[in-house]
């Protein structure tokens, strides 16, 4: 399942996002980006982001998962081409998470200009990664959604703040003491990916066996 807003807040609290420079960005398939970062105090690190899937999330990469960027799309897509030209080299100067929303806004400083990178960690049609200028005019998007007015040149509308009491819903899932939540989430979804792959192999083999049995019965 995707991260909830509390889990996103916890993930962000563990990351050296503010002050980091975006050195390189890789697109993994059609739903994920890997950001190669460098922070003046903590050094180089990598961030994985995924939107628009049941596993929508972000977390720091470490260990074997850092090789995921090698599985990047062979042909550079429109969105990553824009990032290469206009975002790589930018520094993150502020990170904002609107109250109780699965949305982050990175304020970027780049060559004297201000950009905003909006990440919506939804699993449905609301998911997107959007790059806006200082006035929140959309310059490029991972997914163009005309029905939501999310196309280049339109103004991105931030969700209105909702003033409601905290009912305690959407708690942070339990994770081992002494382990960062980033590391826990990375391992959780790595295991899920491996399990899903094994299930797919089983399904393919079952269909193969059924096809063979049908041929032999003729």
C-alpha positions, 0 to 999 in steps of 0.5 A, a space after each residue: 500500500 502507498 505511504 500515508 501522510 504521517 509516514 511521508 512526514 516521518 520519511 522526510 524528517 529523516 532526510 537531508 533534503 533541504 540544502 541538497 543539490 540535485 545532481 542527476 535524475 533517472 527515470 525508472 519506467 513510467 512511475 518512478 524517479 531516482 534523484 542523485 543528491 549531494 548535501 554539503 554536510 552529509 555528502 552524496 545520497 540517493 532518493 527513490 520516488 514512485 507515484 501512480 501505483 499501489 506502492 507509491 512512496 519515497 525513501 532513501 536508497 541504500 545497499 542493493 536498491 541503489 542499482 535500481 537506476 541501472 534499470 532506467 528507461 532506455 529512451 529518455 522520456 519528455 519529462 526527464 529530458 526537461 529535468 536534465 535541462 532545467 532541474 539538474 544542478 538546482 538546490 533544494 532550499 525548502 520542503 513543504 508538506 501541506 497539512 495531512 496530505 500525501 503531497 510535497 513541494 520542493 522549492 528549488 533555486 537554479 541559476 538565479 530562478 526559483 522553481 517548485 517541484 510538486 510530488 503527489 504520492 497518490 495511487 490513483 489519477 491524482 498522482 503526478 510530479 509537476 514542475 512549476 515556476 515561481 508563480 506556480 505556472 506549470 512548466 512540465 509534468 510527469 503525467 499530462 492530465 487535461 481533465 484536471 487542468 494539469 498541462 503546461 502553461 496552466 496554473 497549479 492550484 495547491 489544495 486548500 488547507 483543511 482545518 479539522 481535528 486530528 482523529 488519529 487515523 492513518 498511523 505510522 506502521 510499526 517498524 523495528 527499533 533502531 532502524 530508520 523508517 527509510 530503511 524499513 520502507 525500502 526493505 518492505 517494498 523490496 521484499 514485496 517486489 520480489 514476492 510479486 515477481 515470484 507470483 508472476 512466474 508461478 502464474 505464467 508456469 500454471 498457464 503454460 501447464 494448462 495449455 500443455 494439458 489442453 493440447 495433450 487432451 486433444 
